[in-house]
Amino acid sequence: MKRHPLALGITLFALAGTSLYAQGPASQSPGRVRSRAEETLEWWNQIGNKLIAMAKDFPEDKYHFKVQKDQRTFAQNLVHVAAVDYDLIGRVAGSRMGPDFGKDKHNPPPDLYKTKADIVKLLESAVADGAAVIKQQGDAGLDQSMPFGWETGRHTVHVSYIWLSGIEHSRIQALAFLLQRLKEVIQMKPAQIVLLFVPFMLTAVATGGGASSSTLARPPQSPSPEQPPTLAAALERDITAVEKRIVDIAEAMPEDKFNFSPESLNIPGADYKGVRSFAVQVKHIAASNYFIWSPLIGEKLPEGLKDGNGPEVLKTKAEIMKFLKDSFALGHRAAATLTAENMLQTPEKSKSTRLRLATFGVAHAYNHYGQMVEYLRMNGIVPPASRTKSD
């Protein structure tokens, strides 16, 4: 049975727009704030179930399709997602979870899961096992911390960060493959595909980090026929949005609390030892912005910037805020250089494409925004984005 390109497009829109239009259960009382574990569980199930639906919907005779010889097939991509999920689930649970995937635990050999039914069953098991751990551990589990290595290096992070990393990984893998598949099926030029779908991908990443209800309810604006949407414009919009979130929440923390760390609360069993202070969280976002976005325009790093925690000489709130704002100014300059023609190019001294670097900076900042929210609330401060007009 031949797969119609429109159906693939609809699947892609569903995955990219999950966080933009997702609604809670109809029976959910609008006045009740759900626990963070319930919210994390919703995200985990939502993305996982869409992947399962995609796996079931894709024709079995196309399961070994791949665009280029050095890429994973559709089947391998799905197994890779499940394998990474089980790795993360096992870390959080503190014991081995899932099947034995062999020497390369994230990329099992192709003959390990040969049929569509086997792969669908594996995905279903991974989603169900992850959901069970989230429910079992609850909010207390999300607050635990542990060493974790991801694209930003190895850090001590909250378990909530690990779950978000897994969710985002699943969505990115699905979107990446579907874009390639859609390109092959309908024979569009790369520029046309990206301009059609990138705004939805970026909005999904951005709103996943904490969009307000008013943002979710706002319908997408139709582009002016005189000014067709550009990749640079889409990125500029998302960098502006995350910049406002981060700058506002950093400004909201009083200077005498700027060096606050949850470690000082001495919460039994919380194991906050060694986590970043609020000031270092802010410097880490800024430092990461420089490391991620500088290659896009070839600018040198600021003097004294040696690692992800930022220059040690920056001590006061005013100095750190300037460092933060300057890093986002760099992001705006970097976004302006991105085009449909150069987006898949790899900058000098980087292994990632220009598009990957540009979008990852936004996603990374939103991840740390979530941690900064908790730091403010631990000090009895309502984050700016959560305040009512009377506040």
C-alpha positions as a printed Julia matrix, in Angstrom:
391×3 Matrix{Float64}:
   0.0    0.0    0.0
   1.48   3.33  -1.07
   1.85   5.91   1.69
   0.28   9.29   0.87
   2.57  12.25   1.68
  -0.28  14.16   3.34
  -0.6   11.47   6.01
   3.09  11.79   6.84
   2.7   15.54   7.04
  -0.19  15.19   9.48
   1.89  12.85  11.65
   4.72  15.38  11.67
   2.4   18.22  12.6
   1.0   16.1   15.45
   4.46  15.42  16.87
   5.74  18.96  16.45
   2.63  20.61  17.83
   2.1   18.34  20.83
   3.1   20.9   23.43
   1.39  23.77  21.61
  -2.13  22.44  21.53
  -2.14  19.62  24.09
  -5.1   19.8   26.45
  -5.56  18.17  29.83
  -8.28  15.61  30.49
 -11.81  16.97  30.25
 -12.54  15.78  33.77
  -9.6   17.71  35.21
 -10.74  20.5   37.51
  -9.36  23.82  36.19
  -8.72  24.97  39.75
  -6.48  22.03  40.71
  -2.78  22.22  40.01
  -1.52  18.77  39.21
   1.65  17.4   40.76
   4.86  17.68  38.76
   4.95  13.89  38.5
   1.5   13.92  36.89
   2.63  16.58  34.42
   5.82  14.69  33.59
   3.82  11.49  33.15
   1.49  13.25  30.72
   4.44  14.4   28.6
   6.07  10.97  28.68
   2.9    9.19  27.63
   1.95  11.78  25.04
   5.21  11.61  23.09
   5.57   7.87  23.63
   2.07   7.1   22.39
   2.57   9.23  19.29
   5.72   7.27  18.49
   3.83   4.01  18.97
   1.04   5.26  16.69
   3.63   6.23  14.08
   5.26   2.8   14.35
   1.92   1.06  13.9
   0.89   3.3   11.02
   4.09   2.98   8.99
   3.92   0.18   6.36
   6.07  -2.82   7.3
   7.59  -2.96   3.81
   9.01   0.53   4.47
  10.47  -0.27   7.88
  13.98  -0.62   6.46
  13.82   2.62   4.52
  16.64   5.12   5.02
  17.54   8.29   3.16
  21.31   7.8    3.14
  23.43   4.7    3.54
  25.11   5.95   6.72
  21.83   6.68   8.54
  19.58   4.48  10.63
  16.6    2.84   9.0
  13.13   3.67  10.26
  13.16   0.42  12.25
  16.6    1.13  13.74
  15.5    4.64  14.68
  12.53   3.32  16.66
  14.66   0.7   18.41
  17.24   3.4   19.19
  14.56   5.53  20.87
  13.42   2.57  23.0
  17.02   1.68  23.9
  17.82   5.23  25.05
  14.56   5.33  26.99
  15.47   2.13  28.82
  18.93   3.48  29.61
  17.4    6.6   31.2
  14.68   4.59  32.98
  17.31   2.26  34.44
  19.41   5.16  35.72
  16.43   6.73  37.44
  15.16   3.43  38.84
  18.61   2.47  40.1
  18.53  -0.95  38.45
  18.76  -2.4   34.99
  15.55  -2.12  32.99
  14.47  -3.63  29.7
  16.12  -6.16  27.37
  19.84  -6.73  26.84
  20.65  -4.59  23.79
  24.22  -5.82  23.4
  27.53  -3.95  23.46
  26.16  -0.68  22.06
  23.25  -0.18  24.44
  21.8    2.7   22.42
  22.11   1.03  19.01
  21.18  -2.67  19.18
  22.15  -4.89  16.21
  19.53  -4.8   13.4
  18.76  -8.52  13.66
  17.7   -8.22  17.31
  14.28  -6.82  16.38
  13.35  -7.93  12.89
   9.58  -7.5   12.56
   7.24  -4.55  12.89
   5.35  -6.38  15.64
   8.57  -6.88  17.66
   9.49  -3.2   17.42
   6.02  -1.95  18.3
   5.97  -4.26  21.33
   9.39  -2.95  22.42
   8.23   0.68  22.18
   5.05  -0.08  24.1
   7.05  -1.76  26.86
   9.5    1.15  27.13
   6.71   3.72  27.41
   4.81   1.61  29.97
   7.92   0.91  32.09
   8.92   4.58  32.11
   5.41   5.61  33.14
   5.44   3.08  35.97
   8.7    4.52  37.38
   7.41   8.11  37.18
   4.21   7.14  39.02
   6.04   5.07  41.61
   8.62   7.75  42.47
   6.3   10.77  42.3
   7.46  14.34  42.96
  10.06  13.13  45.45
  11.7   11.13  42.69
  11.85  14.15  40.38
  13.69  16.09  43.09
  16.44  13.48  43.46
  19.75  14.31  41.78
  22.44  12.21  40.14
  25.39  12.54  37.72
  24.2   12.59  34.14
  26.06  12.85  30.85
  24.26  14.39  27.88
  25.13  16.78  25.08
  26.08  19.58  27.47
  28.6   17.39  29.29
  28.44  15.48  32.56
  26.73  17.28  35.42
  24.79  16.54  38.58
  21.16  17.11  37.59
  17.69  16.59  38.98
  15.86  13.47  37.82
  13.23  15.76  36.27
  15.95  16.93  33.84
  16.67  13.31  32.85
  13.0   12.65  32.06
  12.78  15.85  29.98
  15.94  14.86  28.11
  14.41  11.49  27.23
  11.14  13.05  26.1
  12.93  15.61  23.93
  15.21  12.93  22.46
  12.2   10.85  21.4
  10.5   13.8   19.74
  13.65  14.98  17.94
  14.34  11.48  16.56
  10.79  11.17  15.25
  10.75  14.63  13.71
  14.15  14.18  12.08
  13.18  10.92  10.41
   9.77  12.15   9.27
  11.29  15.24   7.7
  13.69  13.03   5.73
  10.88  10.65   4.75
   8.58  13.48   3.71
  11.34  14.99   1.61
  11.83  11.68  -0.22
   8.13  10.99  -0.75
   6.96  14.34  -2.07
  10.33  15.38  -3.58
  10.38  18.83  -2.09
  13.5   20.94  -1.9
  15.12  21.06   1.57
  14.41  24.79   1.85
  10.69  24.27   1.23
  10.44  21.51   3.85
  12.22  23.46   6.56
  10.28  26.67   6.01
   7.08  24.65   6.21
   7.81  22.76   9.44
  10.55  24.5   11.45
   8.21  27.03  13.11
   6.18  24.15  14.51
   9.28  22.27  15.69
  10.73  25.31  17.43
   7.46  26.25  19.09
   7.1   22.69  20.39
  10.54  22.85  22.01
   9.96  26.32  23.42
   6.52  25.78  24.89
   7.68  22.52  26.41
   9.8   24.63  28.75
   6.91  26.46  30.34
   4.46  28.26  28.07
   1.64  30.12  29.73
  -2.0   29.22  29.15
  -2.44  32.38  27.11
   0.34  31.25  24.77
  -1.29  27.85  24.32
  -4.62  29.4   23.47
  -3.24  31.88  20.95
  -3.85  30.77  17.33
  -0.85  30.82  14.97
  -0.51  34.03  13.0
  -0.77  33.77   9.25
   2.38  35.02   7.56
   2.09  38.09   5.39
   2.04  37.15   1.69
   4.56  39.92   1.04
   6.97  38.52   3.62
   7.16  34.71   3.52
   8.46  33.09   6.73
  12.2   32.56   6.99
  14.27  30.24   9.12
  16.08  33.2   10.68
  12.77  34.82  11.66
  11.5   31.61  13.27
  14.67  31.26  15.34
  14.67  34.94  16.28
  11.15  34.57  17.68
  12.09  31.59  19.84
  15.34  33.1   21.13
  13.42  36.25  22.08
  10.83  34.18  23.96
  13.32  32.16  26.0
  15.45  35.26  26.65
  12.49  37.0   28.25
  11.75  34.0   30.48
  15.35  33.68  31.65
  16.07  37.4   32.13
  12.8   37.98  33.99
  13.33  35.12  36.41
  16.97  36.07  37.01
  15.96  39.67  37.74
  13.3   38.41  40.16
  15.84  36.78  42.49
  17.08  39.34  45.07
  20.81  39.94  45.09
  21.13  38.66  48.66
  19.64  35.34  47.45
  21.63  35.15  44.22
  24.08  32.6   45.61
  21.32  30.4   47.03
  21.68  26.66  46.52
  19.19  23.96  47.61
  22.12  22.33  49.41
  21.77  24.99  52.13
  18.29  23.68  53.02
  19.73  20.38  54.27
  16.65  18.42  53.15
  17.06  14.81  54.37
  17.6   12.42  51.49
  17.53  15.15  48.82
  21.28  14.9   48.02
  21.67  18.45  46.71
  25.38  18.43  47.5
  27.39  20.1   44.75
  24.46  21.43  42.69
  24.83  24.86  41.12
  23.83  27.99  43.0
  21.26  30.27  41.39
  24.05  32.61  40.26
  25.93  29.74  38.63
  22.71  28.56  36.96
  22.45  31.97  35.31
  26.14  31.97  34.36
  25.81  28.41  33.04
  23.0   29.41  30.67
  25.02  32.38  29.44
  28.22  30.34  29.08
  26.35  27.62  27.18
  24.82  30.24  24.89
  28.34  31.35  23.97
  29.64  27.8   23.49
  26.6   26.78  21.4
  26.02  29.91  19.3
  29.55  31.34  18.81
  30.45  28.78  16.1
  27.55  30.02  13.98
  29.17  33.41  13.47
  32.8   32.64  14.27
  33.07  35.0   17.24
  35.63  34.39  19.97
  34.49  33.45  23.44
  34.57  36.19  26.1
  37.74  36.52  28.11
  37.81  34.22  31.11
  35.16  31.82  29.77
  36.7   28.39  30.19
  33.85  26.05  31.14
  30.1   25.73  31.44
  29.92  27.59  34.76
  31.09  30.9   33.34
  33.94  33.24  34.33
  34.8   33.08  38.03
  35.47  36.84  38.14
  31.75  37.59  37.72
  30.42  37.9   41.27
  27.69  40.56  41.51
  24.16  40.3   40.18
  24.77  43.24  37.85
  27.89  41.61  36.35
  26.13  38.27  35.87
  23.03  39.86  34.33
  25.18  41.72  31.8
  26.94  38.46  30.92
  23.54  36.8   30.43
  22.08  39.57  28.27
  25.23  39.76  26.13
  24.99  36.01  25.5
  21.45  36.36  24.16
  22.55  39.29  21.99
  25.0   36.82  20.46
  22.1   34.41  19.9
  20.17  37.03  17.96
  23.19  37.7   15.73
  23.65  33.97  15.19
  19.99  33.44  14.27
  20.2   36.14  11.61
  22.88  34.17   9.75
  20.83  30.99   9.37
  19.29  30.22   5.98
  17.65  27.25   4.32
  20.8   26.92   2.22
  23.35  26.79   5.07
  21.28  25.14   7.83
  22.76  21.66   7.29
  26.35  22.89   7.09
  28.69  22.09   9.96
  30.56  25.09  11.39
  34.31  24.89  11.93
  35.3   22.95  15.07
  31.79  21.57  15.52
  30.19  18.19  14.89
  26.64  19.57  14.79
  24.8   21.28  11.97
  24.03  24.99  12.16
  20.32  24.21  12.59
  21.03  21.83  15.47
  23.21  24.39  17.3
  20.68  27.19  16.84
  17.71  25.2   18.16
  19.6   23.39  20.92
  20.53  26.69  22.54
  16.83  27.45  22.99
  15.98  23.98  24.33
  18.92  24.02  26.76
  17.91  27.4   28.2
  14.35  26.19  28.8
  15.65  23.14  30.66
  17.48  25.36  33.13
  14.58  27.78  33.35
  12.63  24.96  34.98
  15.33  24.58  37.64
  15.41  28.34  38.28
  11.65  28.28  38.87
  12.19  25.81  41.71
  15.0   27.93  43.2
  12.69  30.95  43.36
   9.85  28.98  44.95
  12.22  27.55  47.56
  12.76  31.17  48.61
   9.06  32.02  48.71
   9.15  33.94  45.42
   6.53  33.41  42.7
   8.23  33.31  39.26
   7.24  36.28  37.05
   5.56  34.07  34.44
   3.29  32.56  37.11
   2.2   35.81  38.72
  -1.3   37.22  38.42
  -1.9   40.89  37.68
  -2.53  41.56  41.37
   0.97  40.24  42.23
